[in-house]
Amino acid sequence: MVNGTLGRKLKGTILIAGGILLATPFPVPLPFNNTMPAIGVLIACIGELEEDGLMVYISIIWLSITALLFAGYYFSLWFFGKEAMTFLN
């Protein structure tokens, strides 16, 4: 799974998703803004070095949780608007 063509495409997708999450701008400081996607990329790199498919799947789950966290953050900013901005500052 990790060594074939599908594995290379999967790991490339993981690194691209992690890079996009790392580059996402936030209007206010968010704790663990860059740490959570970086941990996902780190786990994917460890999976690449060890040729371990489980670590690759763990990185997919980790980046999915991170994307959900970011989506929830942006949804709260959209839903609460100015009140959320004044609360977070």
N, CA, C and O atoms as CSV, one atom per row, in Angstrom:
chain,resi,resn,atom,element,x,y,z
A,1,MET,N,N,0.821,-1.202,0.000
A,1,MET,CA,C,0.000,0.000,0.000
A,1,MET,C,C,0.859,1.257,0.000
A,1,MET,O,O,0.569,2.207,-0.727
A,2,VAL,N,N,1.901,1.268,0.801
A,2,VAL,CA,C,2.696,2.488,0.942
A,2,VAL,C,C,3.716,2.612,-0.182
A,2,VAL,O,O,4.103,3.724,-0.540
A,3,ASN,N,N,4.154,1.500,-0.740
A,3,ASN,CA,C,5.235,1.537,-1.719
A,3,ASN,C,C,4.767,1.703,-3.154
A,3,ASN,O,O,5.556,2.128,-3.998
A,4,GLY,N,N,3.539,1.393,-3.462
A,4,GLY,CA,C,3.059,1.418,-4.841
A,4,GLY,C,C,2.729,2.815,-5.331
A,4,GLY,O,O,2.981,3.813,-4.654
A,5,THR,N,N,2.165,2.858,-6.514
A,5,THR,CA,C,1.780,4.133,-7.116
A,5,THR,C,C,0.679,4.809,-6.313
A,5,THR,O,O,0.695,6.024,-6.120
A,6,LEU,N,N,-0.273,4.014,-5.848
A,6,LEU,CA,C,-1.352,4.576,-5.034
A,6,LEU,C,C,-0.810,5.160,-3.733
A,6,LEU,O,O,-1.277,6.204,-3.277
A,7,GLY,N,N,0.168,4.492,-3.141
A,7,GLY,CA,C,0.776,4.994,-1.911
A,7,GLY,C,C,1.494,6.308,-2.110
A,7,GLY,O,O,1.408,7.200,-1.266
A,8,ARG,N,N,2.213,6.440,-3.234
A,8,ARG,CA,C,2.897,7.699,-3.516
A,8,ARG,C,C,1.899,8.830,-3.739
A,8,ARG,O,O,2.113,9.954,-3.285
A,9,LYS,N,N,0.809,8.526,-4.440
A,9,LYS,CA,C,-0.220,9.550,-4.657
A,9,LYS,C,C,-0.889,9.941,-3.347
A,9,LYS,O,O,-1.184,11.114,-3.118
A,10,LEU,N,N,-1.129,8.952,-2.486
A,10,LEU,CA,C,-1.753,9.213,-1.196
A,10,LEU,C,C,-0.859,10.084,-0.325
A,10,LEU,O,O,-1.334,11.030,0.302
A,11,LYS,N,N,0.424,9.773,-0.283
A,11,LYS,CA,C,1.350,10.570,0.522
A,11,LYS,C,C,1.522,11.970,-0.052
A,11,LYS,O,O,1.668,12.933,0.702
A,12,GLY,N,N,1.508,12.095,-1.373
A,12,GLY,CA,C,1.561,13.421,-1.980
A,12,GLY,C,C,0.339,14.250,-1.628
A,12,GLY,O,O,0.444,15.449,-1.372
A,13,THR,N,N,-0.832,13.600,-1.616
A,13,THR,CA,C,-2.064,14.290,-1.237
A,13,THR,C,C,-2.015,14.728,0.221
A,13,THR,O,O,-2.484,15.813,0.564
A,14,ILE,N,N,-1.448,13.883,1.077
A,14,ILE,CA,C,-1.317,14.235,2.492
A,14,ILE,C,C,-0.424,15.462,2.649
A,14,ILE,O,O,-0.757,16.378,3.400
A,15,LEU,N,N,0.705,15.486,1.945
A,15,LEU,CA,C,1.616,16.621,2.065
A,15,LEU,C,C,1.009,17.899,1.501
A,15,LEU,O,O,1.221,18.977,2.056
A,16,ILE,N,N,0.264,17.797,0.416
A,16,ILE,CA,C,-0.405,18.978,-0.140
A,16,ILE,C,C,-1.470,19.492,0.818
A,16,ILE,O,O,-1.573,20.698,1.042
A,17,ALA,N,N,-2.270,18.579,1.389
A,17,ALA,CA,C,-3.306,19.001,2.343
A,17,ALA,C,C,-2.680,19.632,3.578
A,17,ALA,O,O,-3.182,20.636,4.083
A,18,GLY,N,N,-1.595,19.055,4.065
A,18,GLY,CA,C,-0.911,19.641,5.215
A,18,GLY,C,C,-0.351,21.013,4.903
A,18,GLY,O,O,-0.412,21.915,5.738
A,19,GLY,N,N,0.195,21.181,3.706
A,19,GLY,CA,C,0.713,22.492,3.308
A,19,GLY,C,C,-0.378,23.536,3.192
A,19,GLY,O,O,-0.187,24.688,3.583
A,20,ILE,N,N,-1.520,23.138,2.657
A,20,ILE,CA,C,-2.647,24.077,2.553
A,20,ILE,C,C,-3.135,24.472,3.944
A,20,ILE,O,O,-3.428,25.642,4.194
A,21,LEU,N,N,-3.222,23.497,4.848
A,21,LEU,CA,C,-3.652,23.823,6.209
A,21,LEU,C,C,-2.627,24.693,6.927
A,21,LEU,O,O,-2.998,25.554,7.726
A,22,LEU,N,N,-1.343,24.479,6.651
A,22,LEU,CA,C,-0.317,25.330,7.254
A,22,LEU,C,C,-0.374,26.757,6.722
A,22,LEU,O,O,-0.061,27.702,7.446
A,23,ALA,N,N,-0.769,26.919,5.472
A,23,ALA,CA,C,-0.782,28.245,4.851
A,23,ALA,C,C,-2.098,28.987,5.041
A,23,ALA,O,O,-2.234,30.116,4.570
A,24,THR,N,N,-3.067,28.383,5.718
A,24,THR,CA,C,-4.366,29.014,5.912
A,24,THR,C,C,-4.225,30.235,6.813
A,24,THR,O,O,-3.745,30.113,7.940
A,25,PRO,N,N,-4.634,31.410,6.337
A,25,PRO,CA,C,-4.532,32.605,7.181
A,25,PRO,C,C,-5.685,32.671,8.191
A,25,PRO,O,O,-6.809,32.260,7.903
A,26,PHE,N,N,-5.382,33.188,9.358
A,26,PHE,CA,C,-6.394,33.372,10.398
A,26,PHE,C,C,-6.439,34.834,10.785
A,26,PHE,O,O,-5.393,35.466,10.934
A,27,PRO,N,N,-7.649,35.391,10.953
A,27,PRO,CA,C,-7.749,36.809,11.303
A,27,PRO,C,C,-7.313,37.104,12.741
A,27,PRO,O,O,-6.885,38.220,13.036
A,28,VAL,N,N,-7.414,36.143,13.616
A,28,VAL,CA,C,-6.981,36.303,15.005
A,28,VAL,C,C,-6.093,35.121,15.355
A,28,VAL,O,O,-6.199,34.068,14.726
A,29,PRO,N,N,-5.221,35.271,16.342
A,29,PRO,CA,C,-4.342,34.150,16.721
A,29,PRO,C,C,-5.150,32.949,17.221
A,29,PRO,O,O,-6.080,33.097,18.014
A,30,LEU,N,N,-4.788,31.793,16.755
A,30,LEU,CA,C,-5.451,30.547,17.137
A,30,LEU,C,C,-4.404,29.618,17.739
A,30,LEU,O,O,-3.374,29.376,17.110
A,31,PRO,N,N,-4.636,29.091,18.937
A,31,PRO,CA,C,-3.663,28.152,19.499
A,31,PRO,C,C,-3.532,26.911,18.606
A,31,PRO,O,O,-4.521,26.419,18.062
A,32,PHE,N,N,-2.327,26.427,18.467
A,32,PHE,CA,C,-1.995,25.255,17.652
A,32,PHE,C,C,-2.365,25.466,16.182
A,32,PHE,O,O,-2.741,24.518,15.493
A,33,ASN,N,N,-2.260,26.701,15.704
A,33,ASN,CA,C,-2.606,27.024,14.329
A,33,ASN,C,C,-1.749,26.228,13.344
A,33,ASN,O,O,-2.288,25.611,12.425
A,34,ASN,N,N,-0.454,26.229,13.515
A,34,ASN,CA,C,0.431,25.513,12.604
A,34,ASN,C,C,0.918,24.192,13.191
A,34,ASN,O,O,1.460,23.359,12.465
A,35,THR,N,N,0.736,23.996,14.468
A,35,THR,CA,C,1.247,22.783,15.099
A,35,THR,C,C,0.472,21.550,14.670
A,35,THR,O,O,1.074,20.513,14.391
A,36,MET,N,N,-0.844,21.641,14.611
A,36,MET,CA,C,-1.649,20.456,14.285
A,36,MET,C,C,-1.403,19.952,12.861
A,36,MET,O,O,-1.222,18.747,12.687
A,37,PRO,N,N,-1.387,20.819,11.819
A,37,PRO,CA,C,-1.053,20.282,10.497
A,37,PRO,C,C,0.394,19.786,10.410
A,37,PRO,O,O,0.678,18.820,9.702
A,38,ALA,N,N,1.303,20.447,11.127
A,38,ALA,CA,C,2.705,20.021,11.089
A,38,ALA,C,C,2.870,18.636,11.701
A,38,ALA,O,O,3.682,17.843,11.225
A,39,ILE,N,N,2.111,18.336,12.746
A,39,ILE,CA,C,2.174,16.996,13.342
A,39,ILE,C,C,1.661,15.958,12.347
A,39,ILE,O,O,2.215,14.862,12.259
A,40,GLY,N,N,0.614,16.288,11.601
A,40,GLY,CA,C,0.100,15.372,10.577
A,40,GLY,C,C,1.127,15.086,9.495
A,40,GLY,O,O,1.278,13.944,9.061
A,41,VAL,N,N,1.838,16.128,9.056
A,41,VAL,CA,C,2.881,15.941,8.052
A,41,VAL,C,C,4.039,15.145,8.639
A,41,VAL,O,O,4.609,14.295,7.956
A,42,LEU,N,N,4.394,15.408,9.895
A,42,LEU,CA,C,5.464,14.666,10.566
A,42,LEU,C,C,5.130,13.180,10.662
A,42,LEU,O,O,5.986,12.331,10.414
A,43,ILE,N,N,3.901,12.869,11.018
A,43,ILE,CA,C,3.483,11.466,11.103
A,43,ILE,C,C,3.542,10.815,9.722
A,43,ILE,O,O,3.942,9.657,9.604
A,44,ALA,N,N,3.149,11.544,8.678
A,44,ALA,CA,C,3.228,10.999,7.321
A,44,ALA,C,C,4.673,10.745,6.921
A,44,ALA,O,O,4.970,9.743,6.270
A,45,CYS,N,N,5.577,11.647,7.306
A,45,CYS,CA,C,6.995,11.449,6.988
A,45,CYS,C,C,7.584,10.268,7.741
A,45,CYS,O,O,8.402,9.532,7.190
A,46,ILE,N,N,7.184,10.076,8.982
A,46,ILE,CA,C,7.628,8.902,9.735
A,46,ILE,C,C,7.103,7.632,9.075
A,46,ILE,O,O,7.826,6.640,8.976
A,47,GLY,N,N,5.860,7.656,8.627
A,47,GLY,CA,C,5.304,6.518,7.910
A,47,GLY,C,C,6.054,6.234,6.622
A,47,GLY,O,O,6.214,5.075,6.240
A,48,GLU,N,N,6.520,7.291,5.942
A,48,GLU,CA,C,7.306,7.122,4.724
A,48,GLU,C,C,8.659,6.495,5.037
A,48,GLU,O,O,9.099,5.578,4.344
A,49,LEU,N,N,9.316,6.990,6.081
A,49,LEU,CA,C,10.630,6.459,6.429
A,49,LEU,C,C,10.567,4.998,6.862
A,49,LEU,O,O,11.425,4.196,6.493
A,50,GLU,N,N,9.559,4.662,7.635
A,50,GLU,CA,C,9.430,3.300,8.152
A,50,GLU,C,C,8.643,2.379,7.221
A,50,GLU,O,O,8.513,1.184,7.487
A,51,GLU,N,N,8.119,2.938,6.130
A,51,GLU,CA,C,7.256,2.204,5.204
A,51,GLU,C,C,6.116,1.527,5.961
A,51,GLU,O,O,5.842,0.338,5.798
A,52,ASP,N,N,5.467,2.336,6.794
A,52,ASP,CA,C,4.405,1.853,7.673
A,52,ASP,C,C,3.079,2.465,7.230
A,52,ASP,O,O,2.889,3.678,7.325
A,53,GLY,N,N,2.172,1.634,6.751
A,53,GLY,CA,C,0.882,2.110,6.279
A,53,GLY,C,C,0.003,2.637,7.394
A,53,GLY,O,O,-0.809,3.534,7.168
A,54,LEU,N,N,0.152,2.092,8.606
A,54,LEU,CA,C,-0.658,2.551,9.733
A,54,LEU,C,C,-0.360,4.004,10.065
A,54,LEU,O,O,-1.275,4.767,10.374
A,55,MET,N,N,0.902,4.394,10.007
A,55,MET,CA,C,1.250,5.786,10.289
A,55,MET,C,C,0.667,6.720,9.227
A,55,MET,O,O,0.270,7.844,9.534
A,56,VAL,N,N,0.618,6.257,7.992
A,56,VAL,CA,C,0.025,7.070,6.930
A,56,VAL,C,C,-1.464,7.258,7.195
A,56,VAL,O,O,-1.990,8.357,7.023
A,57,TYR,N,N,-2.142,6.200,7.610
A,57,TYR,CA,C,-3.564,6.321,7.935
A,57,TYR,C,C,-3.788,7.205,9.155
A,57,TYR,O,O,-4.761,7.957,9.205
A,58,ILE,N,N,-2.900,7.120,10.133
A,58,ILE,CA,C,-3.008,7.994,11.309
A,58,ILE,C,C,-2.844,9.455,10.888
A,58,ILE,O,O,-3.539,10.329,11.406
A,59,SER,N,N,-1.932,9.726,9.954
A,59,SER,CA,C,-1.761,11.106,9.495
A,59,SER,C,C,-2.988,11.598,8.737
A,59,SER,O,O,-3.337,12.775,8.822
A,60,ILE,N,N,-3.648,10.703,7.993
A,60,ILE,CA,C,-4.888,11.097,7.308
A,60,ILE,C,C,-5.955,11.455,8.332
A,60,ILE,O,O,-6.650,12.460,8.181
A,61,ILE,N,N,-6.088,10.647,9.361
A,61,ILE,CA,C,-7.075,10.922,10.409
A,61,ILE,C,C,-6.731,12.225,11.121
A,61,ILE,O,O,-7.617,13.035,11.394
A,62,TRP,N,N,-5.442,12.435,11.426
A,62,TRP,CA,C,-5.011,13.642,12.128
A,62,TRP,C,C,-5.303,14.892,11.298
A,62,TRP,O,O,-5.794,15.889,11.827
A,63,LEU,N,N,-5.004,14.839,10.003
A,63,LEU,CA,C,-5.266,16.004,9.151
A,63,LEU,C,C,-6.764,16.228,8.948
A,63,LEU,O,O,-7.201,17.366,8.775
A,64,SER,N,N,-7.553,15.156,8.967
A,64,SER,CA,C,-9.009,15.313,8.879
A,64,SER,C,C,-9.548,16.007,10.118
A,64,SER,O,O,-10.409,16.881,10.017
A,65,ILE,N,N,-9.051,15.625,11.278
A,65,ILE,CA,C,-9.464,16.287,12.525
A,65,ILE,C,C,-9.043,17.748,12.497
A,65,ILE,O,O,-9.802,18.620,12.923
A,66,THR,N,N,-7.850,18.023,12.003
A,66,THR,CA,C,-7.378,19.404,11.905
A,66,THR,C,C,-8.248,20.220,10.957
A,66,THR,O,O,-8.578,21.369,11.249
A,67,ALA,N,N,-8.619,19.632,9.825
A,67,ALA,CA,C,-9.487,20.341,8.877
A,67,ALA,C,C,-10.856,20.617,9.499
A,67,ALA,O,O,-11.429,21.686,9.286
A,68,LEU,N,N,-11.379,19.665,10.261
A,68,LEU,CA,C,-12.658,19.890,10.946
A,68,LEU,C,C,-12.539,20.993,11.993
A,68,LEU,O,O,-13.456,21.798,12.155
A,69,LEU,N,N,-11.423,21.031,12.697
A,69,LEU,CA,C,-11.195,22.093,13.683
A,69,LEU,C,C,-11.148,23.461,13.001
A,69,LEU,O,O,-11.762,24.416,13.475
A,70,PHE,N,N,-10.419,23.550,11.889
A,70,PHE,CA,C,-10.348,24.814,11.163
A,70,PHE,C,C,-11.705,25.198,10.600
A,70,PHE,O,O,-12.076,26.371,10.632
A,71,ALA,N,N,-12.452,24.230,10.084
A,71,ALA,CA,C,-13.785,24.518,9.544
A,71,ALA,C,C,-14.710,25.006,10.654
A,71,ALA,O,O,-15.482,25.942,10.448
A,72,GLY,N,N,-14.640,24.387,11.819
A,72,GLY,CA,C,-15.450,24.840,12.952
A,72,GLY,C,C,-15.076,26.245,13.388
A,72,GLY,O,O,-15.939,27.036,13.766
A,73,TYR,N,N,-13.792,26.552,13.336
A,73,TYR,CA,C,-13.329,27.881,13.702
A,73,TYR,C,C,-13.867,28.930,12.731
A,73,TYR,O,O,-14.387,29.963,13.151
A,74,TYR,N,N,-13.742,28.661,11.438
A,74,TYR,CA,C,-14.258,29.605,10.446
A,74,TYR,C,C,-15.784,29.690,10.479
A,74,TYR,O,O,-16.344,30.765,10.262
A,75,PHE,N,N,-16.462,28.575,10.748
A,75,PHE,CA,C,-17.914,28.622,10.867
A,75,PHE,C,C,-18.326,29.484,12.051
A,75,PHE,O,O,-19.279,30.257,11.955
A,76,SER,N,N,-17.611,29.355,13.168
A,76,SER,CA,C,-17.961,30.182,14.328
A,76,SER,C,C,-17.726,31.658,14.039
A,76,SER,O,O,-18.502,32.506,14.480
A,77,LEU,N,N,-16.669,31.974,13.305
A,77,LEU,CA,C,-16.459,33.376,12.930
A,77,LEU,C,C,-17.554,33.880,12.008
A,77,LEU,O,O,-17.997,35.021,12.135
A,78,TRP,N,N,-17.992,33.043,11.087
A,78,TRP,CA,C,-19.061,33.440,10.176
A,78,TRP,C,C,-20.389,33.561,10.923
A,78,TRP,O,O,-21.143,34.508,10.699
A,79,PHE,N,N,-20.677,32.609,11.806
A,79,PHE,CA,C,-21.967,32.575,12.481
A,79,PHE,C,C,-22.087,33.679,13.527
A,79,PHE,O,O,-23.114,34.352,13.613
A,80,PHE,N,N,-21.037,33.859,14.317
A,80,PHE,CA,C,-21.119,34.839,15.392
A,80,PHE,C,C,-20.644,36.223,14.969
A,80,PHE,O,O,-20.978,37.217,15.613
A,81,GLY,N,N,-19.875,36.293,13.903
A,81,GLY,CA,C,-19.468,37.580,13.360
A,81,GLY,C,C,-18.653,38.422,14.289
A,81,GLY,O,O,-17.616,37.984,14.788
A,82,LYS,N,N,-19.104,39.620,14.527
A,82,LYS,CA,C,-18.354,40.592,15.329
A,82,LYS,C,C,-18.213,40.127,16.777
A,82,LYS,O,O,-17.187,40.398,17.402
A,83,GLU,N,N,-19.194,39.449,17.318
A,83,GLU,CA,C,-19.116,38.984,18.696
A,83,GLU,C,C,-17.967,37.994,18.876
A,83,GLU,O,O,-17.285,38.007,19.902
A,84,ALA,N,N,-17.757,37.146,17.888
A,84,ALA,CA,C,-16.646,36.185,17.969
A,84,ALA,C,C,-15.310,36.898,17.887
A,84,ALA,O,O,-14.370,36.530,18.592
A,85,MET,N,N,-15.210,37.903,17.049
A,85,MET,CA,C,-13.942,38.641,16.924
A,85,MET,C,C,-13.597,39.377,18.210
A,85,MET,O,O,-12.439,39.387,18.627
A,86,THR,N,N,-14.589,39.991,18.839
A,86,THR,CA,C,-14.301,40.698,20.093
A,86,THR,C,C,-14.035,39.707,21.220
A,86,THR,O,O,-13.255,40.011,22.122
A,87,PHE,N,N,-14.657,38.533,21.196
A,87,PHE,CA,C,-14.418,37.527,22.233
A,87,PHE,C,C,-13.021,36.930,22.105
A,87,PHE,O,O,-12.354,36.692,23.113
A,88,LEU,N,N,-12.572,36.686,20.877
A,88,LEU,CA,C,-11.265,36.069,20.671
A,88,LEU,C,C,-10.110,37.044,20.859
A,88,LEU,O,O,-8.980,36.622,21.106
A,89,ASN,N,N,-10.377,38.327,20.748
A,89,ASN,CA,C,-9.314,39.302,20.967
A,89,ASN,C,C,-9.313,39.643,22.400
A,89,ASN,O,O,-8.499,40.454,22.841
